[in-house]
Structures are given as structure tokens and as C-alpha cells.
């Protein structure tokens, strides 16, 4: 998501609700408005979010906000969702 006050800051999150409803709910709790830049349904969204946060640790702005372009965030999300899980045999 992007926020109307910050053009170069992206919020990365996960929700069981529709992303547009989630953005609207966040907008009601703060000044300005959130808008969904990109979303992708996946089977384990919180794990995907965790991995993306690890990649973006150096670009962290505040909490779930990162100073990166929407295009970079979209590419990371697509890459993480499309990864094939590795099976470990004991």
C-alpha cells in the first residue's frame, strides 16, 4: 500500500480481508489515505511478508513501511509467492 502523504514509502502487510477494505480501514484510523498499489493472493501470506521484510530490512522506514518503489515491492512479492517449497527429509 501507499499513503497519500508519502510518495516513496510502501507499506507491506497481509490480511485475510480484501486488500481494498483493509486499506480503507487503515485510512479511517489516520490522517491521509492508504491505497492498494499491488496485491496477490497466496496460501501463506504472513510467511511471504516475513521473508520480504527480511530482504528489505535495510530500507525500513518505520515498522511495516519501506522506502522503496511500488515496482520493487511488486517484484519481491511475486518472487516469494512463486517459490517452490523445499522438502526436508529426516
GIPE-V991689 format. One record per residue. N is the residue number from 0. RES is the residue in one letter. OMEGA is omega in whole degrees, 0 to 359 (none if undefined). Layout:
N | RES | OMEGA
N | RES | OMEGA
//
This chain:
0 | X | 174
1 | X | 179
2 | X | 184
3 | X | 181
4 | X | 185
5 | X | 184
6 | X | 185
7 | X | 181
8 | X | 182
9 | X | 174
10 | X | 179
11 | X | 182
12 | X | 175
13 | X | 182
14 | X | 174
15 | X | 180
16 | X | 174
17 | X | 182
18 | X | 180
19 | X | 177
20 | X | 178
21 | X | 178
22 | X | 179
23 | X | 179
24 | X | 177
25 | X | 180
26 | X | 180
27 | X | 183
28 | X | 184
29 | X | 174
30 | X | 182
31 | X | 182
32 | X | 172
33 | X | 173
34 | X | 180
35 | X | 178
36 | X | 181
37 | X | 174
38 | X | 181
39 | X | 178
40 | X | 178
41 | X | 185
42 | X | 181
43 | X | 188
44 | X | 182
45 | X | 175
46 | X | 178
47 | X | 179
48 | X | 179
49 | X | 180
50 | X | 179
51 | X | 178
52 | X | 177
53 | X | 178
54 | X | 187
55 | X | 184
56 | X | 182
57 | X | 181
58 | X | 184
59 | X | 180
60 | X | 174
61 | X | 178
62 | X | 183
63 | X | 181
64 | X | 182
65 | X | 180
66 | X | 179
67 | X | 178
68 | X | 177
69 | X | 181
70 | X | 179
71 | X | 179
72 | X | 179
73 | X | 180
74 | X | 178
75 | X | 180
76 | X | 179
77 | X | 181
78 | X | 181
79 | X | 181
80 | X | 183
81 | X | 179
82 | X | 177
83 | X | 181
84 | X | 179
85 | X | 178
86 | X | 180
87 | X | 178
88 | X | 180
89 | X | none
//
